[in-house]
């Protein structure tokens, strides 16, 4: 090394743990970013918190979730005896009179579990709520990092099983959308604004579900020769294109399912009548 180019001698600074451990880069600053990096995790936290508050209120409300022919996606399928009767709807009284709380609590476990363990949502709420890490190239404030190797985060590995459960739930919501082509007297051949809301919602629900990383692995994983499986290869490519938009589909479907429930609530509570196109 040329004379005068040696780095100045400095005393070793104490290192604690996590990103400040002795094996990590010895940078005193928590980050070197000059942009407003905190906006993205803050907006994510606000958006997710708003949905959690709204969905919790609606799930425990146990009211205004059915206005013929529409049923809220939060309450479908309705598996308790205390459900409102829905003609030809997914009203299956598996849970008897002993079930006293809202029937939405039964079915929401599956879509909630699917989203909580989703790879994108894990990134979103890890950053937004736990600051682990808060953003790219920004040091996390925790002393140690164990990843998803310990309880409770090791349970994130059940994501693929929640994917299997999300498929029949999406199928039932598709059935609800078909039933939305009736009027309030259950006559077929009608379409209201609610029908359009349900159509948009189910398209986004299926797009988000199919774009899941687990679905991509199921479709094309463990194949050594794509040329020998042309159908699965084409399906894998198609799912892969959707997977590239998984984040956008996650937010769009989250918003659409909340709006579908809100629409049913407004109609069922008498806030306004469902406009009919034909």
N, C-alpha and C positions, 0 to 999 in steps of 0.2 A: 504494500500500500504506500502510495506516495506520501512524502513528508507533508504534514499539515492537513491531511485529509482524514486522520483518525477521528472517530467520534469522541466527543468530550467525555471524560470519565464522570460517571454519576453513581451515587450510592443506590444500591438496589432498594426499591420501594417495597413496603410490605404488601404481600398478596394474601387475600382472604380465600375466596372460593368462587365457583361459578365462572363468570366471564372475567373475573379479576384474579383467577388462579395463576400460579406461576407458569403453567404450561400454555397460557394464552398470550396473545400479543400485548406487550407492555405499553398500552396507550392509556394515558390518564383521562382523556376526554371520554365521556360516555358514547359519543358519536362525533363524526366529522361532517354530518349532513347540514346543509344550509337551507334546505327547503322546509316546507311545513309538513314534515313527515307524520305528525301526530293527527292530522286531519282524517286520514283514512281509518286508522283504528278507532278514533273517536266517533266517526260517523257509523262505523260498523256496530260499535257498542250501543249507540242510540237506537239504530234500526232494530237490532235484535231485542233490546230491552222493550221497545215499544210493542213488538209482536208478542213477547212473553206476557206483558201486562194485559194486552187486549185478549189474547187467547185464553189466559187464565180466567179472566172475567167471564168470557163467553162459555168456557167449559163448565164453570161452576154455577152459571146462571140457571141452567136447566129450564129455559123458557124461550119462547120466540125463535125456535129453530126449525119450524115447519110451517110453510104456507103453500098449500097445494098449488102447483105440483112440485114445489121446490123444498128440498131438505138441506140443511146446512152440512157442508163437508166435515164439520167438527163432530157431528152427531150421526154420521153414516158409516157403517151400518149401525142401527140402533139395537143394541143387544139386551136391553133390560125391559122388564115388565112395565116399568113406569114411563116408557116412551109414549109419545103421542102416536095414535094410530095413523099409519100412512097407507093409503090404498095402493096395493101392488108395489109398495116400496120396500126397502130393506129393513123391515121391522121384525126382527127375530128375537123372541123373548127367551133367550138362553138363561139370563139371570132373572130369578124370580122376585117375589115381593120383598125378600130380605135385603135386596139392593136398594138402598134409600137415597143415595147421592145421585148426582147427574150421570146419565148414561154415557156422556161424552168421555168421561174418565176412562172407560173401558177401552174404547177403540183408539183414542189419541195416543195411547202408549206406543203403538206401532209406527205411525208416521213421525212421532216425536223422537223415538229411538233411532229411526232411520236418518233423520236430519242431525241429531246430536252426534252420531258416530260418523257422519259423512266427512270425507277428507277435507272438502272445502270449509265446511262449518267448523271443523276442529281448528283449522288455521284461523278462521275468523274470530271465534270467541277466545282462543288462546291469546291472540294479540289484543283483542278489544277489551277483555276483562282481566286477563292474568298478566298481560305484558310479557309474554313468553314466546318470542321476544316481541316488543311493541311494534317493531317495523324492521325492514331489511337494514342491515348495517347499523342497528341501534342496540346497544348492550342491554340485556335484560337485567332487572334489579335483583334477581334471585341468587342466593349464594351457591346453590348447586342445581344441577339439571339431571333428571333421571329419565326424561322422555316419557314413553308410555309403557314402561317396564314394571311399574308397581301399581298396586291398587290405589285409587279406583280407575286410573286411566288405562290400565291394561285391559279393561272391559271394552275399550274401543275396538278391539279385535272382533267383536261380534257383529260388526257392520254388515258383513255379507248375509248374515241370518236375518237382520232387519230388512235387508233388500228383498229377501224371499217373502217376508211378511208384507212389504210395501206393494208388491205386485197384485195380490188379491184386493187390497184396499183400493188401489187405482182402478182395478176392474169394476169394483162396486160403485165407485164414483162415476165411472163411465156409464153404468146402468142408470144412475141418478140423472145423468145428462140426457140419456134417451127419454127418460120419463118426463123431462122438462119440456118435451114437445107436446105436452097436453095442456089443457086449460084448467081453471080452478074446479071445473066439474068433471075432470078426468077424461075429457073428450080429446081424441088424438087429432093431429094435423094442425096444431097451433104453435105459435112461437112468440114469446115475449122478450122483453129486455133481459129478464132473468135467464132465459134460454141462452142468449148470447154470452152472458157472464159465465154461465156454466161451461159453454163450449170453449171459451178462451182458457178457463181454469183447467179443464181436463187435458187440453193440448199441452199446456205448460207443465202439468203434473206428470204426464207421461214422458215429456221431453227431459225433465229433470231426473226422473227415475231411471230412464234408459241410458242417460248420459253418465250414470254413476260408474266409478272406477271398477266396482265389483262386477257390474254388468259387462263391462269391456273385457274383464279377465275371464268371465264365464263364457262369453261368446268366442273369444279367440285365444284364451290362455292355454298353455301346455301343448300348443301345436308346434311340431318341429318342422313341418313342411306345409306352408300355406298353399302351395300348388296342388297338394293332394286333398285340400279342403276348400274349394273355391267359394262355396256358399258361405261357410263360416268366415272366410277371409273377407268377403264383401260386407258381411254383417259387421265384422270387426272394424272395417274401415268406416262404415256408416256411424257406428257407435263412437268411434274415435273422433269423428268430426263434431259430433254432439258433445263429446267429453271436453273438447277444446273450449266450449262455451258453458262449461258446468257451473262456473261462478255466476254468470249472468242468469242462467236458468234457475239456479238456487234462489236468487233474490226475486226473480220474476214470478216463480211459482209460490214463493212465500207470500208475496203481495197479493197474488191472484186468489189464493185460498182464503186469505183474510177478507178480501173484498167480496168473495162469494158468500162467506158467512155473514158479513155486514149487510149485504143486499137482502138475504133471507130475513135477517133480523128486522130490517126496516119495513119490509112487506108484512111480516108476521105481526109486528107491533102496531101496524096501522099507520105508520109514518107517511106512506104513499102507496098507491096502487101500481101493480106491475103493468107497465105499458105493453100493449099487444101490437105486434106487427101484422099478424093474420091469425 
